[in-house]
């Protein structure tokens, strides 16, 4: 199956599920933000990436607004060059309105993840030649207060059918993309990927989630906290080859930067960038 077909089927399947309090609102961007999500899949999901990065579920100011995983509006529009009509869920929380690409709030996690991709690879084409990014669960859960409720906090009787649908979709997506590595962004995504993809011939890994509460040095996917199966730190797969690096970085090497870094003074000998 193609990614578009897998996502469409997943969106319809999870749309039929019911969730009880404290969940008061459920948003499904595979429904109301289908146009930009489909554009993302068709533009960047047609290749055979080496690595698939798996996030948990949409953030209220990211994929919930744009339909793109970790989809900060500015990054999706200006770097990924995706924009499209976005509708609204049937029921909206008054504090969490869907404004689509008119949303004025930034998604910090998305800014950090895609910021890493842009700083490391320069262009979307270079990044997606080796990577693809998707979310495990497509739904946003909110309590009556507007507080976000993550899928792992759902009761078991609600998690079971949701996770079963998401497991099938993830396994089908990985089969379609045929990567060598699947890296969960955060502990939850890594654990779900390990369950859903058990028995497949690939290497699983985990990278720290770039959540707003974490210091930025801890949330760089290429940094010292990235872990592959077996506990290997700072896996080479998360670092670019010389050909992948943006020209500005190679220019820094010609100008005398340490290890090809365009900002050697910022390293101060710490070599925290993974080179």
C-alpha positions in Angstrom: 0.0 0.0 0.0 1.1 3.6 -0.6 1.4 6.0 2.3 -1.6 8.0 1.2 -3.8 4.9 1.3 -2.4 3.8 4.7 -3.0 7.3 6.2 -6.5 7.5 4.8 -7.4 4.1 6.2 -5.9 5.0 9.6 -7.8 8.3 9.8 -11.1 6.6 9.1 -10.4 3.8 11.6 -9.5 6.0 14.5 -12.3 8.4 13.7 -14.8 5.6 14.7 -13.2 5.2 18.2 -14.8 6.7 21.3 -13.0 8.2 24.3 -14.4 9.0 27.7 -13.6 11.8 30.2 -11.2 13.2 31.1 -10.8 13.4 27.3 -13.3 16.0 26.2 -12.1 16.8 22.7 -10.5 14.7 20.0 -9.0 16.3 16.9 -8.2 14.2 13.8 -6.0 16.1 11.4 -6.1 13.2 8.9 -9.7 14.4 8.4 -9.8 18.2 8.5 -6.2 18.8 7.5 -6.0 16.0 4.9 -4.9 18.2 2.0 -1.6 19.3 3.4 -1.0 15.9 4.9 -1.5 14.2 1.6 0.8 16.8 -0.1 3.5 15.9 2.5 3.2 12.2 1.8 3.2 12.6 -1.9 6.1 15.1 -2.1 8.4 13.5 0.5 7.2 10.0 1.1 7.8 8.4 -2.4 11.4 7.4 -1.9 13.3 4.7 0.1 14.7 6.5 3.1 17.4 4.9 5.2 15.8 6.1 8.5 12.2 6.6 9.5 11.7 8.9 12.5 8.5 8.2 14.5 6.8 10.8 16.7 4.1 10.2 19.3 1.0 12.2 18.2 0.2 15.7 16.9 0.9 18.8 18.9 -1.8 21.4 19.2 0.2 24.0 17.3 1.9 21.7 15.0 0.3 18.8 13.0 -3.0 19.7 14.5 -2.8 23.0 12.5 -0.9 21.9 9.4 -1.4 18.2 9.0 2.3 17.6 8.9 4.2 15.7 11.7 6.0 18.2 14.0 4.4 20.7 11.7 5.3 24.2 12.9 3.5 26.6 10.5 6.5 28.6 9.5 8.7 25.6 8.9 6.1 23.7 6.9 5.2 26.7 4.7 8.7 28.2 4.2 11.1 25.2 4.3 9.0 22.2 3.4 7.0 24.4 0.9 3.7 22.9 1.8 0.5 24.8 2.3 -3.2 23.9 1.7 -6.7 24.3 3.0 -7.4 23.2 6.5 -10.9 22.7 7.9 -11.9 22.4 11.5 -12.9 19.6 13.7 -16.6 19.1 14.5 -16.0 20.1 18.1 -13.3 22.6 19.1 -12.0 23.6 22.4 -12.4 27.4 22.8 -8.8 27.7 23.8 -7.5 25.4 21.1 -9.0 26.7 17.9 -7.8 25.4 14.5 -6.5 28.3 12.4 -4.5 26.2 9.9 -1.7 28.1 8.3 -3.0 31.2 9.9 -2.0 29.9 13.4 0.2 32.5 15.1 1.6 30.1 17.7 4.8 28.2 17.1 5.3 24.5 17.7 8.6 24.3 19.7 9.1 20.6 19.1 8.6 21.1 15.4 11.0 24.1 15.2 13.7 22.0 16.9 13.2 18.8 14.9 13.0 20.5 11.5 15.5 23.1 12.6 18.0 20.2 13.1 17.1 18.8 9.7 17.6 22.2 8.0 20.9 23.0 9.9 22.2 19.5 9.2 21.1 18.9 5.6 20.3 22.3 4.2 17.4 21.4 1.9 14.3 19.2 2.3 15.5 17.2 -0.7 18.8 16.2 1.0 17.0 15.4 4.3 14.3 13.3 2.8 16.8 11.4 0.6 17.8 9.7 3.9 14.9 10.3 6.3 11.2 10.3 6.6 9.1 11.6 9.6 5.7 10.3 10.6 3.6 10.1 13.8 2.5 6.9 15.5 -0.9 8.2 16.5 -2.8 10.8 14.4 -5.2 12.0 17.1 -5.0 15.0 19.5 -6.6 14.5 22.9 -7.7 17.4 25.1 -9.2 17.6 28.6 -12.0 20.0 29.4 -9.5 22.6 30.6 -7.7 22.5 27.2 -4.8 20.5 28.6 -3.2 18.1 26.2 -3.6 14.4 27.1 -1.1 12.0 25.5 -2.1 8.6 24.2 -0.1 6.7 26.9 -2.4 8.3 29.6 -5.6 6.8 28.1 -7.1 3.8 30.0 -6.3 0.4 28.8 -9.7 -0.3 27.2 -9.3 2.9 25.0 -5.6 2.3 24.3 -6.0 -1.2 23.0 -8.1 -0.5 19.8 -6.2 2.8 19.2 -2.8 1.1 19.4 -3.9 -1.8 17.3 -4.9 0.6 14.5 -1.8 2.6 14.8 0.4 -0.5 15.0 -1.0 -1.8 11.7 -0.5 1.6 10.0 3.0 1.9 11.2 3.9 -1.6 10.1 2.4 -1.0 6.7 4.1 2.4 6.4 7.5 0.9 7.2 6.9 -1.9 4.8 6.2 0.7 2.1 9.2 2.8 2.9 11.6 -0.1 3.5 14.1 1.7 5.8 17.1 0.1 7.5 16.4 2.0 10.7 13.3 3.2 12.6 14.0 5.7 15.4 11.4 6.6 17.9 11.4 10.3 18.9 10.9 9.9 22.6 10.5 6.9 24.8 6.8 6.3 24.0 7.3 6.3 20.2 10.3 4.1 20.6 8.4 1.6 22.7 5.4 1.5 20.3 7.6 1.1 17.3 9.4 -1.8 19.0 6.0 -3.6 19.6 4.5 -2.8 16.2 7.6 -3.7 14.2 8.7 -6.8 16.1 10.1 -9.5 13.7 11.0 -7.1 10.9 14.5 -7.0 9.5 15.5 -3.5 10.6 17.3 -1.7 13.5 15.3 0.1 16.1 16.5 3.2 18.0 15.5 6.1 20.2 16.2 9.8 20.1 15.3 12.4 22.8 12.0 14.2 22.2 12.5 17.8 21.4 9.8 18.9 23.8 9.6 22.5 25.1 10.5 21.5 28.6 13.9 20.1 27.7 17.1 22.1 27.3 17.9 22.5 23.6 21.2 20.7 24.0 19.3 17.6 25.1 16.9 17.7 22.2 19.2 17.6 19.2 18.5 14.4 17.3 22.1 14.1 16.3 23.4 14.7 19.8 24.9 12.6 22.5 21.5 11.2 23.7 20.5 9.4 20.5 20.5 5.7 21.1 20.3 2.7 18.7 19.3 -0.8 19.6 22.0 -2.3 21.8 22.6 1.0 23.6 25.1 2.5 21.2 25.3 6.2 21.7 25.4 8.9 19.0 24.8 6.6 16.1 26.4 7.6 12.8 23.0 7.3 11.0 21.9 10.5 12.7 24.9 12.5 11.3 25.2 13.6 7.7 27.9 12.4 5.3 30.1 15.2 3.9 27.9 15.3 0.8 24.8 15.9 2.9 26.1 18.9 4.7 25.0 22.3 3.6 27.5 24.4 1.7 27.9 26.9 4.6 29.3 24.1 6.7 31.9 23.0 4.1 32.8 26.7 3.6 33.5 26.9 7.3 36.0 24.1 6.9 37.8 26.0 4.2 37.8 29.0 6.4 39.6 27.0 9.1 36.7 25.8 11.2 37.2 22.7 13.4 35.9 19.4 11.9 34.1 21.3 9.1 32.1 23.4 11.6 31.1 26.9 10.5 31.0 28.0 14.1 34.1 26.6 15.8 34.0 29.2 18.6 30.6 27.9 19.8 32.1 24.4 20.4 34.8 25.5 22.7 36.3 22.0 22.4 33.2 20.2 23.5 32.4 18.6 20.2 28.7 18.4 21.1 27.6 18.5 17.5 28.4 14.9 16.9 31.4 15.4 14.6 
